[in-house]
Amino acid sequence: MRMKCDMTGWGMLLVLFIGTFLSFGTSNGLADEKKKTAQVVPGVIIVSLDAPLRATIGRKVHIEIVIGNERASKATTILTVTCPTTKQQIGREAETLESLASQKIVYTWNTDGLKEGTYVIRAELEKVPDETNIDDNVREIEVLLQR
């Protein structure tokens, strides 16, 4: 048995209407999805933060920070290194990095008068204009001070 499909008049109009409606729904869905996806804008990054895991109270501890610029243009930021445990500021200065470059900075932490225990060292870069990924702008390490 053969079925014949008559696509004249209202039937054809209904098929065109449904097809048009579905194509608009799909394209709007893709446009909405693109709007929801935020563009990641690179900025500055703390590549590494190094200090000895153990140190002797009263001796100076060298803290080495490597910062980087992920942009294709020069970037200026402020690097702050602190010990939140004692509320000490170890160092703070503006740093200008060439495009796609990195730089090593070394600070000395004075441990005179501190007690035995574990101390947190925190390095933080201020975000640069339009930077969206700021999770990599902060690093922390722990140093155990002993006698």
Helices and strands as residue ranges (DSSP letters): H 10-36, E 44-50, E 54-56, E 60-69, E 75-83, E 88-97, E 102-110, E 117-125, G 135-137, E 138-146
